[in-house]
Amino acid sequence: MSKKRKVIGAVLKGCIYLAAAFTVLMLVLIIGYILVKGVPY
């Protein structure tokens, strides 16, 4: 039972890390796009 819980915890932590990395990547892409294209207004 404890092993299963440990696996679930590891998977959840991995998903959280992936989501955080994806969010940072999107922010970097958006900021880079704005810097290259100029501010839209």
C-alpha positions as CSV (number, residue, x, y, z in Angstrom):
1,M,0.0,0.0,0.0
2,S,2.8,2.4,0.9
3,K,4.7,1.6,-2.2
4,K,1.6,2.4,-4.3
5,R,1.2,5.7,-2.5
6,K,4.9,6.5,-3.1
7,V,4.5,5.9,-6.8
8,I,1.4,8.1,-7.0
9,G,3.2,10.9,-5.2
10,A,6.2,10.6,-7.5
11,V,3.9,10.8,-10.6
12,L,2.0,13.8,-9.2
13,K,5.3,15.5,-8.5
14,G,6.5,14.8,-12.0
15,C,3.3,16.2,-13.5
16,I,3.6,19.3,-11.4
17,Y,7.2,19.8,-12.6
18,L,6.2,19.2,-16.2
19,A,3.3,21.8,-15.9
20,A,5.7,24.3,-14.3
21,A,8.3,23.8,-17.0
22,F,5.7,24.1,-19.7
23,T,4.4,27.3,-18.2
24,V,7.9,28.8,-18.0
25,L,8.5,27.8,-21.6
26,M,5.3,29.4,-22.8
27,L,6.1,32.6,-20.9
28,V,9.6,32.7,-22.5
29,L,8.2,32.2,-25.9
30,I,5.6,34.9,-25.5
31,I,8.1,37.4,-24.1
32,G,10.6,36.5,-26.9
33,Y,7.9,37.0,-29.5
34,I,6.9,40.4,-28.0
35,L,10.6,41.4,-28.0
36,V,11.1,40.4,-31.6
37,K,7.8,41.8,-33.0
38,G,7.6,44.8,-30.7
39,V,4.8,45.6,-28.3
40,P,1.4,45.1,-30.1
41,Y,0.3,48.6,-29.2
